[in-house]
Amino acid sequence: MTWWMLDDALYDSQPIETVTPEALGVHTLMCSYIGKHVYDEGFDPWFTLKRVDIVTRLTKKPPTQKRLAALAGELTEAGMWCADGAGRYRIVEAPPFGKFAGGKELSAKRAAAGRKGGRATAGKRAKQAGEANASSNTGEANAQAIASSNTQAIAQANASSNTAKQNSSNRIPTTLTEPITPQSPPDGEPAEPDVGPAPASSPEQADRLVTGHTLLALRGAWPGKTGRKSDIAPALAEALKDADAATLYGAVVRYGRAVDAGDVLRRDVPTLAEWLQEGQWRRWQPDKPSSYEWGGISRDWIAENITSQVPDGTFTDSREREFWASVKSGESAADTAQRIVDELNARSTR
């Protein structure tokens, strides 16, 4: 067993503005339940709403199954849970939510691995010191051999230079603005797999990079296994209905940085196809939300029924996510819009 370490940035984060206290309570109970069993042999951290129902029955007034489904939608939309599309959910270990502690067994294994690595490093340094002493004694003998090989090295360098000029048309581009030209492998040799372009360092570069190369760009920036191309293509097509290519690429880059920083455990990184199918890209997209339509509700509808009815700048990104979470949980779009308008107008007059 272990414990859930709550991130101190949760209380004023954007995701917390999209969930109700009731949903946060259910999330806390499931974190406790998963933490108790997460390091048990054979335990599956994925759970169904039936399991959530069993855990929440211990409370004074447990929510109904219909209400649990709505609360799970809230938590999934906020990024605190992820869904596999088959009715199962999993706790997301990432800022600003929290993560599970390592546990005694895991800590012991890490300590043992560290001691073993230290002994290996010490032995390697001793071996290198002995080799350095031996090589100093043979330095003079090797000097003549090195001098005699210089002539041959110069000739080989000239030949390599000529070959490089001939192959310059097939070289790999070194900048994001340079077009990608496929290399032609020698006859009889298989072509090396394309690992994709390097991550962009600015939104402008990302726009140029993903134009015409969206799938290639996402696969190249993904921090784990990408999965089969036949699975990624339909998932990408579905995601592009809600976001543009630059937004998806930015989300992948931000997710990869979180993995590199240790904020997301590598053992929890799904395939790119699963990540897109589950909609996890939404919580990693850039702060500016992309155009999004769902259930017949368009941007024009939101502008007419919400944005134009409240003071400028009060309908923020977090409020928009709250709107979508409520609508997807079954609340009427008109009622949700009116509630948000009333709240924002009331705040502006205080």
Buried (B, 14 or more C-beta within 10 A) or exposed (E): EBEBBBBEEBEEBBBBBBBBEBBBBBBEBBBEBBBBEBBEEEEEBBBEBEBBBEBBEEEEEBBEEEBBBBBBBBBBBBBBBBBEEEEBBBBBBBBBBBBBBEBEEEEEEEEEEEEEEEEEEEEEEEEEEEEEEEEEEEEEEEEEEEEEEEEEEEEEEEEEEEEEEEEEEEEEEEEBEEEBEEEEEEEEEEEEEBEBBBBBEEBEBBBBBBEEBBBBBBBBBBBBEBBEEEBBEEBBEEBBEBBBBBBBBBBBBBBBBBBEEEBBEEEBBBBBBBBBBBBBBBBBBBEEBBEBEEEEBEEEBBEEBBBEBBEEEBBEEBBBBBBBBBBBBEBEBEEBBBBBBEBBEEEEEE
